[in-house]
Structures are given as structure tokens and as C-alpha cells.
């Protein structure tokens, strides 16, 4: 099927040093242009030296190491080629509204270039997927149980449906392995065992429900927000009582307040020994 286009349409994807659209940097730009006149597509694939280290987590996903990009040009050196390829095209991609476009805008801004977006249409393929295939309870019930929900959003009806869904998942995924994007294979993660399901469904990098704290690659509890993002919580708050008090008096969850106090106190006690 050919796209019905009024303007050229450029599909865009970025690989980067991490997921933070401001602090992280691009390591690869991939683009495919579909011309409005129906001609042949053109492609642009550029590797970039980000100027900062690639996080271990990002490297596991896209496979690029710091050595792989050490001799590549900086983004400022290829920014002109990126802009020339995009031109006045509309843009498309997967999750590009939340990730690729914001990161590209930041990189171009640092290179002294502004990508005008006001008259440029954007198609986020991920949002089509999520809207047309909703991931709500009724959709899960329909998929795993092949039935329509009655009394949706009634609490008792919802929990009954959820129990049926889990039974359907256990049946559907029995004996099936999960192959992750980084190539890791998890053998039979969905099995009739609560401990196994607990381990599979929890994100152990994130500690609190509001995602304010997380574990870093060394297993330390670090901030996942603000000016101290990535910094270890205990030692920092043991010294910076003003920031600790700010957290305790602001609109953070009880879980966060409890944990930061506990970590700061534990560090102080350790230092006093």
C-alpha cells in the first residue's frame, strides 16, 4: 500500500546514550523518506559521537559501545545533513512524540539550529497502536478470556475479571519463553507460581510507586528526578539537610519520604561507627 501524501514523509528513529531527552545524547540517526510524488524512498543512517558515555542499559538495548562511536562525528557536525534530509517533510515514527522529536530538538538547538514544528504534521505509530488496541481491563478480558465484560468499573466485577485474565494468561503462555529486545531470553516467565510472577511483573530498578527513586547499576539507591538525578540518596541527604527537609515538606509520597529518611539515617549511623 502506498501512502497518500501531500508532503514528503520522513520516518525517524534515534538511538541514544539513555532515555532522558535533555541530558542524554544521540548516537545514531536513522531516517527513511517517502516522497509525495510516489518516487523511490531514500535513507539516511548516521552514527554520532555523543560526547558523553553511553549508559550500560542503553548499550544493552541498541548494542553500541563507547568504542563504536569514538571516531564518529559530533552531532553538531552532521546536524546540517539531518536538517537537509528532513526539509519541510512531515514526520512519523514509533513513540517519537515522547522521545525522538524532543531529543532531536534539543540536539539541534545545541547545534544552533531550530527545527520548526508548527506547520509540520507528526504521526506517532505507537499512539495508533495504543488507541486501537487499548491495554485496559476490558480489552485484556476480551483477549485472554474471549468474553465481553459486564459491569466494567464495578470493583467486584473487575477483580473477578482480573482473576479470570490471569488464568487465561497462565494457559496462553504456558511453556513459552520471552525474548527481550537486547537478546536476553527469559525461560517460561509466566507460570503458575506467585513468586515467579512477582519477579516477572516488578521493575526492580524502580523502588517506589511514583518512580522517584531507583537502583543504579551498582545497586545503590539514587534519585530518579531533579537536580540530583543519578546521585546516591543516603550520603547526599545526610549532608544536605535542606534538601531532605524540602522533600519531607513537599508533595512526595509517603513511600519516598519514609525511604529518604531511612537512607539518610542509615548513612549517618554508618559514618559514626
One Martini backbone bead per residue (centre of mass of N, CA, C, O) as a GRO file, in nm:
protein
  273
    1UNK     BB    1   0.095   0.037   0.024
    2UNK     BB    2   0.041   0.365  -0.039
    3UNK     BB    3   0.091   0.675   0.051
    4UNK     BB    4  -0.109   0.962   0.121
    5UNK     BB    5   0.052   1.252  -0.005
    6UNK     BB    6   0.146   1.605   0.025
    7UNK     BB    7   0.410   1.530   0.168
    8UNK     BB    8   0.678   1.444   0.279
    9UNK     BB    9   0.786   1.139   0.460
   10UNK     BB   10   0.956   1.100   0.774
   11UNK     BB   11   1.123   0.844   0.922
   12UNK     BB   12   1.211   0.822   1.276
   13UNK     BB   13   1.522   0.727   1.455
   14UNK     BB   14   1.675   0.688   1.782
   15UNK     BB   15   1.989   0.659   1.936
   16UNK     BB   16   2.122   0.651   2.277
   17UNK     BB   17   2.258   0.698   2.603
   18UNK     BB   18   1.945   0.736   2.676
   19UNK     BB   19   1.614   0.860   2.801
   20UNK     BB   20   1.701   1.153   2.832
   21UNK     BB   21   1.622   1.429   2.636
   22UNK     BB   22   1.846   1.624   2.768
   23UNK     BB   23   2.103   1.465   2.884
   24UNK     BB   24   2.111   1.303   2.646
   25UNK     BB   25   2.255   1.141   2.348
   26UNK     BB   26   2.322   1.086   2.026
   27UNK     BB   27   2.428   0.785   1.814
   28UNK     BB   28   2.168   0.759   1.613
   29UNK     BB   29   2.043   0.817   1.274
   30UNK     BB   30   1.722   0.726   1.134
   31UNK     BB   31   1.602   0.757   0.785
   32UNK     BB   32   1.291   0.769   0.589
   33UNK     BB   33   1.184   0.873   0.262
   34UNK     BB   34   0.860   0.968   0.143
   35UNK     BB   35   0.749   1.075  -0.144
   36UNK     BB   36   0.481   1.251  -0.278
   37UNK     BB   37   0.539   1.145  -0.589
   38UNK     BB   38   0.613   0.820  -0.554
   39UNK     BB   39   0.888   0.765  -0.526
   40UNK     BB   40   1.173   0.677  -0.411
   41UNK     BB   41   1.327   0.592  -0.144
   42UNK     BB   42   1.521   0.739   0.123
   43UNK     BB   43   1.832   0.722   0.314
   44UNK     BB   44   1.953   0.778   0.664
   45UNK     BB   45   2.275   0.689   0.826
   46UNK     BB   46   2.396   0.801   1.147
   47UNK     BB   47   2.678   0.836   1.332
   48UNK     BB   48   2.756   0.932   1.682
   49UNK     BB   49   2.932   1.138   1.890
   50UNK     BB   50   2.812   1.227   2.208
   51UNK     BB   51   3.039   1.313   2.443
   52UNK     BB   52   2.921   1.077   2.614
   53UNK     BB   53   2.840   0.822   2.788
   54UNK     BB   54   2.714   0.509   2.756
   55UNK     BB   55   2.489   0.338   2.888
   56UNK     BB   56   2.444   0.021   2.979
   57UNK     BB   57   2.142   0.000   2.911
   58UNK     BB   58   2.159   0.113   2.621
   59UNK     BB   59   2.370  -0.087   2.508
   60UNK     BB   60   2.187  -0.342   2.548
   61UNK     BB   61   1.981  -0.248   2.332
   62UNK     BB   62   2.168  -0.131   2.069
   63UNK     BB   63   2.497  -0.223   2.087
   64UNK     BB   64   2.655   0.036   2.159
   65UNK     BB   65   2.967   0.162   2.214
   66UNK     BB   66   3.208   0.384   2.282
   67UNK     BB   67   3.402   0.269   2.064
   68UNK     BB   68   3.208   0.279   1.814
   69UNK     BB   69   3.189   0.626   1.841
   70UNK     BB   70   3.467   0.776   1.879
   71UNK     BB   71   3.509   0.842   1.541
   72UNK     BB   72   3.269   1.005   1.523
   73UNK     BB   73   3.073   1.253   1.472
   74UNK     BB   74   2.933   1.514   1.579
   75UNK     BB   75   2.627   1.648   1.573
   76UNK     BB   76   2.714   1.933   1.470
   77UNK     BB   77   2.837   1.798   1.197
   78UNK     BB   78   2.530   1.660   1.106
   79UNK     BB   79   2.287   1.856   1.127
   80UNK     BB   80   2.264   1.954   0.832
   81UNK     BB   81   2.189   1.675   0.709
   82UNK     BB   82   1.933   1.635   0.869
   83UNK     BB   83   1.782   1.890   0.770
   84UNK     BB   84   1.800   1.833   0.467
   85UNK     BB   85   1.637   1.570   0.476
   86UNK     BB   86   1.377   1.681   0.604
   87UNK     BB   87   1.294   1.964   0.569
   88UNK     BB   88   0.931   1.988   0.509
   89UNK     BB   89   0.856   1.739   0.636
   90UNK     BB   90   0.696   1.502   0.763
   91UNK     BB   91   0.645   1.294   1.060
   92UNK     BB   92   0.755   0.961   1.169
   93UNK     BB   93   0.690   0.713   1.440
   94UNK     BB   94   0.798   0.550   1.747
   95UNK     BB   95   0.755   0.753   2.007
   96UNK     BB   96   0.833   1.055   1.902
   97UNK     BB   97   0.680   1.254   2.096
   98UNK     BB   98   0.844   1.156   2.367
   99UNK     BB   99   1.148   1.128   2.224
  100UNK     BB  100   1.273   1.196   1.938
  101UNK     BB  101   1.191   1.492   1.905
  102UNK     BB  102   1.295   1.617   2.170
  103UNK     BB  103   1.592   1.526   2.123
  104UNK     BB  104   1.636   1.662   1.848
  105UNK     BB  105   1.578   1.952   1.938
  106UNK     BB  106   1.811   1.968   2.140
  107UNK     BB  107   2.046   1.910   1.945
  108UNK     BB  108   1.989   2.139   1.746
  109UNK     BB  109   2.008   2.370   1.948
  110UNK     BB  110   2.310   2.315   2.020
  111UNK     BB  111   2.374   2.366   1.696
  112UNK     BB  112   2.191   2.626   1.606
  113UNK     BB  113   1.907   2.478   1.541
  114UNK     BB  114   1.573   2.503   1.406
  115UNK     BB  115   1.285   2.300   1.432
  116UNK     BB  116   1.004   2.339   1.270
  117UNK     BB  117   0.657   2.242   1.388
  118UNK     BB  118   0.386   2.393   1.321
  119UNK     BB  119   0.381   2.284   0.990
  120UNK     BB  120   0.417   1.985   1.110
  121UNK     BB  121   0.340   1.666   1.074
  122UNK     BB  122   0.256   1.397   1.316
  123UNK     BB  123   0.325   1.039   1.340
  124UNK     BB  124   0.229   0.807   1.596
  125UNK     BB  125   0.231   0.469   1.597
  126UNK     BB  126   0.192   0.400   1.895
  127UNK     BB  127  -0.084   0.551   1.932
  128UNK     BB  128  -0.242   0.376   1.745
  129UNK     BB  129  -0.199   0.114   1.896
  130UNK     BB  130  -0.315   0.205   2.178
  131UNK     BB  131  -0.601   0.298   2.069
  132UNK     BB  132  -0.680   0.032   1.902
  133UNK     BB  133  -0.519  -0.142   2.149
  134UNK     BB  134  -0.616  -0.152   2.436
  135UNK     BB  135  -0.481  -0.170   2.794
  136UNK     BB  136  -0.734  -0.271   2.935
  137UNK     BB  137  -0.942  -0.473   3.103
  138UNK     BB  138  -1.144  -0.532   2.874
  139UNK     BB  139  -0.929  -0.611   2.663
  140UNK     BB  140  -0.804  -0.844   2.825
  141UNK     BB  141  -1.062  -1.011   2.851
  142UNK     BB  142  -1.108  -1.048   2.549
  143UNK     BB  143  -0.830  -1.185   2.484
  144UNK     BB  144  -0.811  -1.418   2.722
  145UNK     BB  145  -1.149  -1.496   2.740
  146UNK     BB  146  -1.353  -1.437   2.505
  147UNK     BB  147  -1.503  -1.185   2.654
  148UNK     BB  148  -1.739  -0.974   2.783
  149UNK     BB  149  -1.785  -0.721   2.995
  150UNK     BB  150  -1.955  -0.681   3.293
  151UNK     BB  151  -1.956  -0.421   3.497
  152UNK     BB  152  -1.761  -0.211   3.446
  153UNK     BB  153  -1.614  -0.059   3.735
  154UNK     BB  154  -1.680  -0.276   3.917
  155UNK     BB  155  -1.495  -0.400   4.160
  156UNK     BB  156  -1.586  -0.699   4.167
  157UNK     BB  157  -1.589  -0.746   3.861
  158UNK     BB  158  -1.289  -0.676   3.817
  159UNK     BB  159  -1.157  -0.899   3.996
  160UNK     BB  160  -1.282  -1.137   3.854
  161UNK     BB  161  -1.158  -1.074   3.576
  162UNK     BB  162  -0.860  -1.077   3.664
  163UNK     BB  163  -0.852  -1.375   3.743
  164UNK     BB  164  -0.924  -1.479   3.459
  165UNK     BB  165  -0.687  -1.355   3.311
  166UNK     BB  166  -0.462  -1.509   3.455
  167UNK     BB  167  -0.555  -1.783   3.362
  168UNK     BB  168  -0.524  -1.718   3.059
  169UNK     BB  169  -0.218  -1.656   3.071
  170UNK     BB  170  -0.121  -1.930   3.180
  171UNK     BB  171  -0.224  -2.082   2.930
  172UNK     BB  172  -0.094  -1.920   2.688
  173UNK     BB  173   0.223  -1.914   2.830
  174UNK     BB  174   0.281  -2.200   2.849
  175UNK     BB  175   0.620  -2.268   2.780
  176UNK     BB  176   0.704  -1.968   2.722
  177UNK     BB  177   0.934  -1.758   2.600
  178UNK     BB  178   1.131  -1.454   2.647
  179UNK     BB  179   1.236  -1.215   2.405
  180UNK     BB  180   1.436  -0.959   2.419
  181UNK     BB  181   1.576  -0.684   2.269
  182UNK     BB  182   1.879  -0.771   2.387
  183UNK     BB  183   1.847  -1.115   2.370
  184UNK     BB  184   1.724  -1.200   2.612
  185UNK     BB  185   1.622  -1.503   2.785
  186UNK     BB  186   1.313  -1.600   2.933
  187UNK     BB  187   1.214  -1.873   3.103
  188UNK     BB  188   0.907  -1.917   3.167
  189UNK     BB  189   0.765  -1.653   3.323
  190UNK     BB  190   0.466  -1.778   3.291
  191UNK     BB  191   0.359  -1.918   3.591
  192UNK     BB  192   0.217  -2.123   3.851
  193UNK     BB  193   0.378  -1.876   4.035
  194UNK     BB  194   0.400  -1.617   4.245
  195UNK     BB  195   0.704  -1.562   4.259
  196UNK     BB  196   0.750  -1.550   3.951
  197UNK     BB  197   0.541  -1.322   3.896
  198UNK     BB  198   0.668  -1.111   4.074
  199UNK     BB  199   0.942  -1.094   3.925
  200UNK     BB  200   0.818  -1.026   3.637
  201UNK     BB  201   0.625  -0.759   3.730
  202UNK     BB  202   0.879  -0.624   3.852
  203UNK     BB  203   1.069  -0.323   3.897
  204UNK     BB  204   1.392  -0.318   4.037
  205UNK     BB  205   1.490  -0.024   3.966
  206UNK     BB  206   1.225   0.053   4.103
  207UNK     BB  207   1.100   0.147   4.428
  208UNK     BB  208   0.867   0.344   4.373
  209UNK     BB  209   0.554   0.425   4.250
  210UNK     BB  210   0.660   0.730   4.152
  211UNK     BB  211   0.964   0.712   4.039
  212UNK     BB  212   1.197   0.865   4.232
  213UNK     BB  213   1.339   0.587   4.275
  214UNK     BB  214   1.651   0.397   4.224
  215UNK     BB  215   1.862   0.168   4.080
  216UNK     BB  216   2.173   0.121   4.003
  217UNK     BB  217   2.437  -0.066   3.868
  218UNK     BB  218   2.538  -0.093   4.193
  219UNK     BB  219   2.268  -0.092   4.387
  220UNK     BB  220   2.197   0.197   4.435
  221UNK     BB  221   2.023   0.457   4.575
  222UNK     BB  222   1.863   0.687   4.353
  223UNK     BB  223   1.779   0.949   4.184
  224UNK     BB  224   1.486   1.017   3.940
  225UNK     BB  225   1.525   1.338   3.994
  226UNK     BB  226   1.636   1.630   3.937
  227UNK     BB  227   1.946   1.764   4.037
  228UNK     BB  228   2.013   1.450   4.164
  229UNK     BB  229   2.020   1.272   3.936
  230UNK     BB  230   2.199   0.968   4.012
  231UNK     BB  231   2.225   1.014   4.310
  232UNK     BB  232   2.295   0.921   4.615
  233UNK     BB  233   2.090   0.944   4.881
  234UNK     BB  234   2.219   0.907   5.162
  235UNK     BB  235   2.480   1.090   5.151
  236UNK     BB  236   2.340   1.349   5.055
  237UNK     BB  237   2.120   1.382   5.290
  238UNK     BB  238   2.323   1.382   5.526
  239UNK     BB  239   2.426   1.672   5.425
  240UNK     BB  240   2.142   1.775   5.285
  241UNK     BB  241   1.896   1.891   5.484
  242UNK     BB  242   1.739   2.084   5.305
  243UNK     BB  243   1.650   1.870   5.093
  244UNK     BB  244   1.513   1.682   5.287
  245UNK     BB  245   1.300   1.888   5.391
  246UNK     BB  246   1.176   1.942   5.116
  247UNK     BB  247   1.063   1.659   5.072
  248UNK     BB  248   0.897   1.638   5.344
  249UNK     BB  249   0.721   1.919   5.250
  250UNK     BB  250   0.628   1.787   4.998
  251UNK     BB  251   0.456   1.616   4.720
  252UNK     BB  252   0.531   1.332   4.842
  253UNK     BB  253   0.540   1.027   4.913
  254UNK     BB  254   0.555   0.828   5.177
  255UNK     BB  255   0.763   0.633   5.061
  256UNK     BB  256   0.981   0.845   5.002
  257UNK     BB  257   1.007   0.971   5.286
  258UNK     BB  258   1.085   0.713   5.430
  259UNK     BB  259   1.338   0.635   5.261
  260UNK     BB  260   1.513   0.893   5.291
  261UNK     BB  261   1.534   0.882   5.597
  262UNK     BB  262   1.654   0.599   5.621
  263UNK     BB  263   1.911   0.649   5.443
  264UNK     BB  264   2.030   0.888   5.599
  265UNK     BB  265   2.050   0.747   5.874
  266UNK     BB  266   2.225   0.505   5.787
  267UNK     BB  267   2.468   0.676   5.702
  268UNK     BB  268   2.522   0.815   5.969
  269UNK     BB  269   2.569   0.554   6.135
  270UNK     BB  270   2.807   0.451   5.965
  271UNK     BB  271   2.995   0.706   6.011
  272UNK     BB  272   2.997   0.680   6.340
  273UNK     BB  273   3.171   0.399   6.364
   0.00000   0.00000   0.00000
